[in-house]
Amino acid sequence: MIRSHTFQLAVALILFIVIGQSMYSVSETDQVILTQFGEPVGDPVVTPGLHFKPPFIQRANYFEKRFLEWDGNPNQVPTRDKRFIWVDTYARWRITNPLLFFQRLRDERGAQSRLDDILDGETRNAVARHDLIELVRSSNRNPEDVPIESEEEAVILEAIEQGRTEITREILSIAAERTADLGIELLDLRLKRINYVEEVQKDVFARMIAERQRIAAQFRSEGQGESARIHGERERELAQIQSEAYREAEELRGVSDAKATSIYADAYSRDADFYSFMKSLETYEQTMDQDTYFILGTDSELLQYLETSR
């Protein structure tokens, strides 16, 4: 009885393993190649759902239906005008023929390695056939109302024959022909980043800094000139105001002096002795204090009011 029960469990386990090895599922994002002893058999399975295969001897190999990414490593490449630059590219691709893909590349790792060779090589060739300006600009559009302030900016505005967009299309077209027999389709390719190598960057930055310093010095010079003009106008206006004020003050002083002279003359004409006495007292007050010493003759008019009568 126990042996019979054990035998049934063993049979059930074997059937479960056999059925598990016979079934495989395919999702909407997958496509499958069946291989027998490492070699593909049959057509690719692209229909989603549950499928069956001979157990143990066949294996299901899954491949993506979705778009895949290729991100290349930055490469140092010389342009036609002998400018050494770093070029960083990326692309999108997909598996269109999983059977051919498996036969030629086996898996995505092999595909990435093959794409490295093809896309990096074609990018190098394209860059070497064009000047740097062709890789930077995409059209001959001239920006309006933007003054050209430096020679570097003037170079950027030179006319181009193809441009960056056309060059990337050229790279994509040539690379697509080379990948057609690999079971993959290149969907898009872009130049992600273009930059000078470090040695050239230093020279470019130095020129940019010198140019900006020149522009800054020009602005400072214009500002100093404007400041001098404003300062000159201020000084001129200030001198004019002071001159007008001095003229008015002198006019008022003249009128006042005339009135004072008239008053003094009138007072002198009325009582000359009293006038002389008052002016003498004013002189004493302005010239004498306790520390003042005078050496005068006895007949000095200054002392006539200080003499005591005898």
Long-range contacts (C-beta under 8 A, 24 or more apart in sequence): 17-55, 18-55, 19-55, 21-55, 21-56, 22-52, 22-53, 22-54, 22-55, 23-50, 23-51, 23-52, 23-53, 24-50, 24-51, 24-52, 24-53, 24-60, 25-49, 25-50, 25-51, 26-51, 28-65, 29-64, 29-65, 29-66, 30-62, 30-63, 30-64, 30-65, 31-62, 31-63, 31-64, 31-65, 31-95, 31-98, 32-60, 32-61, 32-62, 32-63, 32-98, 33-60, 33-61, 33-63, 33-98, 33-99, 33-102, 34-58, 34-59, 34-60, 34-61, 35-59, 35-61, 35-102, 40-99, 40-102, 40-103, 43-99, 44-97, 44-98, 44-99, 46-98, 61-102, 63-95, 63-98, 63-101, 63-102, 63-108, 64-94, 64-95, 64-108, 65-94, 65-95, 66-94, 67-92, 67-93, 67-94, 67-187, 68-92, 68-93, 68-94, 68-95, 68-108, 68-111, 70-112, 70-115, 70-116, 70-119, 72-116, 72-119, 72-120, 72-123, 73-116, 73-120, 74-193, 75-120, 75-123, 75-124, 76-197, 77-123, 77-124, 77-127, 77-128, 78-127, 78-128, 79-127, 79-128, 79-130, 79-131, 79-132, 79-135, 80-128, 80-129, 80-130, 80-131, 81-131, 81-132, 83-131, 83-132, 83-196, 83-200, 84-196, 84-197, 84-199, 84-200, 85-127, 85-132, 85-135, 85-194, 85-195, 85-196, 85-197, 85-200, 86-193, 86-194, 86-195, 86-196, 86-197, 87-123, 87-124, 87-127, 87-135, 87-191, 87-193, 87-194, 88-191, 88-192, 88-193, 88-194, 89-119, 89-120, 89-123, 89-189, 89-190, 89-191, 89-192, 90-189, 90-190, 90-192, 91-115, 91-119, 91-172, 91-186, 91-187, 91-188, 91-189, 91-190, 92-186, 92-187, 92-188, 92-189, 93-179, 93-184, 93-185, 93-186, 93-187, 94-184, 94-185, 94-187, 95-183, 95-184, 96-183, 96-184, 96-185, 97-183, 97-184, 98-183, 99-183, 100-181, 100-182, 100-183, 101-182, 101-183, 101-184, 102-183, 103-183, 104-181, 104-182, 104-183, 105-182, 105-183, 105-184, 111-182, 111-184, 114-179, 114-182, 115-179, 118-175, 118-178, 118-179, 119-171, 119-175, 119-189, 122-171, 122-174, 122-175, 122-178, 123-171, 123-191, 126-167, 126-170, 126-171, 130-162, 130-167, 133-158, 133-160, 134-160, 134-161, 134-162, 134-163, 134-164, 134-167, 135-164, 135-167, 135-191, 135-194, 136-164, 136-194, 137-163, 137-164, 138-163, 138-164, 138-165, 139-163, 139-165, 149-211, 149-215, 150-211, 150-215, 151-211, 152-207, 152-208, 152-211, 164-191, 167-191, 277-305, 280-304, 280-305, 281-305
